[in-house]
Every structure is written in C-alpha cells, then in structure tokens.
Amino acid sequence: MKLAFSTLGCPDYGLEDVLRAAREYGFTGVEMRALGGGLDLLARPEFAPAAVEGTRRRLEGQGLSVCCVDTSCVFHDTDEGERQRQVEVALRHCELAAALGSPLIRVFPDKIQEGATREATRVLIAESLRAVAERAPAGVRVGLETHGDFAAAHETVEIVRLAEHTGVAVIWDVANSFAAGSSVEEAALALAPHLAHVHLRDARPVEGREHWLPVLAGRGLVPFGPAFDALRAVGYEGFVSFEWEKFWHPEIEEPEVALPDFARAAGRLLRKDVGAGA
C-alpha cells in the first residue's frame, strides 16, 4: 500500500505548495480536489489544455502520482436533465484525469430525494455511472465513494453491481462507512472486488451534527490499525489517501499539522508490512 493526501486538506495551497508538502512529509500520491482556495479544478490554469502536460511532468518529476481526481458530481436527482449535466461534468473530469495520468475520478451517490425511494435512487445512480464509464477515456475508471445515504458498504456495492460496467469502481471512505454502521472488516470484504482507492481520516461524532468531525489520528473513533489489517487481508495494494476536510471545516488543524500527523500514524502501520517481509 502507498500513502497519498487529498488537497481538500490544504485548500489554499497552490501546486508548488502541494509538491513541497508531498516531498516534506513522504507522500507518493496526490488526490486532486481543492487548489488555490477553490474546488473548480477544470478552471485552474495548471490544468488548462496548454498547461496540463507540463503539470503532469512536474508531478512525475517529483515521483508523485495523481491517484484520483475528485469531483462534486452526484447522480441522485430525479430530474433526467440534471443527471445528464452531472454526467457531462464527470466526463470532463475523466479527461483531466487522463491528461494527468490518473486512473480514477471520484463521484458521489449521495441523497435519496424527496418523494423517491431508495431502490429507484439506486437505479438512477447506477445508470449514470454506466453512462460515464461507457464514454470515459481508456484507463480512467469512475469511483463511487461510500457516502451520504449509501455510505454503508453493502449499499455502495449494490449500486456498483447494478451499473454492470468494469469501468465503475468503489472508493472506500473508511470513516463514512464506519459511521454508517459497517465494521472495517465487513466493509473491506464487501468492497474488495470493486475497490480502487481508500480515503482515511480519524473522526468523532458531534451531537446535533449529521457528519462526524475530523480529528487528528488516534483522537477519534475510526480504527486505523484494523482498517490497514483488513486491507491487507483482502490483498489491497493501492493508495490510502488522507482526506482531511479542511475546506469544509476551517476550524480544524492546519495542513502543516495534520499532514505530518497522518504520515506518521499511517507510516507506522505500513511499516508492519516491511516487518512481516511483505
């Protein structure tokens, strides 16, 4: 397994800051989400058609992989026109991923809309995922995150199965599925046949809030050690990406604190592989 971090955790960083942080803290992958204070990667000058090849070379020259390109796309809407718009936005991110050498984009299933059923919503999401996968550039898959009303591992797996396309994969957000009631062991087993990427952060519930609050490693309820053990047990060898939600929670620790904290905590767990001769 390899360590990456999402730029959601350092949303005000420019590209050079991201490169510096990866070098300084020992990450080998970068997950593109925020840059220069915003989330619109498609509008960034570094990713413009005339510049993106140079950006890719700069990353590769530092020994860094873009492991995933994150979107805000959701496919839960009952309006067909809105779902199609989301499909088109996802496809533009697929093109950016291909240009950066990334094998994956991230999308959400998200929320059951008023008046809709869970079963009907699953079908809408699966159809949209298939529509993206059928038109995505070669080598780029669509990763559905365990998120929202479908955060439990079995819920995400059901949607991916309905999509019936090898270009549709799963991104396991460990904290999300754990908060939804999936143990790390059962989640890893359920998701393993479709697993392309992992998000990891510690977090704890806050009374009156829907979402758990991100906290530094060891200060919350997300079991890092068992998560790594479960990933080893299913033979996962991809990236474990630190998704520190600084963009959404400006009150939490700065990236200069959180990034090295995660690198130390996760690095110790990865070194268990080395000690075992893996």
C-alpha positions, 0 to 999 in steps of 0.5 A: 500500500502507498500513502497519498493526501487529498488537497481538500486538506490544504485548500489554499495551497497552490501546486508548488505548495502541494509538491513541497508538502508531498516531498516534506512529509513522504507522500507518493500520491496526490488526490486532486480536489481543492487548489488555490482556495477553490474546488473548480479544478477544470478552471485552474490554469495548471490544468488548462489544455496548454498547461496540463502536460507540463503539470503532469511532468512536474508531478512525475518529476517529483515521483508523485502520482495523481491517484484520483481526481475528485469531483462534486458530481452526484447522480441522485436527482430525479430530474433526467436533465440534471443527471445528464449535466452531472454526467457531462461534468464527470466526463470532463473530469475523466479527461483531466484525469487522463491528461494527468495520468490518473486512473480514477475520478471520484463521484458521489451517490449521495441523497435519496430525494424527496418523494423517491425511494431508495431502490429507484435512487439506486437505479438512477445512480447506477445508470449514470455511472454506466453512462460515464464509464461507457464514454470515459477515456481508456484507463480512467475508471469512475469511483463511487465513494461510500457516502451520504445515504449509501455510505454503508458498504453493502449499499455502495456495492449494490449500486456498483453491481447494478451499473454492470460496467468494469469501468465503475469502481468503489472508493472506500471512505473508511470513516463514512462507512464506519459511521454508517454502521459497517465494521472495517472488516465487513466493509473491506470484504464487501468492497474488495472486488470493486475497490480502487482507492481508500480515503482515511481520516480519524473522526468523532461524532458531534451531537446535533451534527449529521457528519462526524468531525475530523480529528487528528489520528488516534483522537477519534473513533475510526480504527486505523490499525484494523482498517490497514489489517483488513486491507491487507487481508483482502490483498489491497495494494493501492493508495490510502489517501488522507482526506482531511476536510479542511475546506469544509471545516476551517476550524480544524488543524492546519495542513502543516499539522495534520499532514505530518500527523497522518504520515506518521500514524499511517507510516507506522502501520505500513511499516508492519508490512516491511516487518512481516517481509511483505 
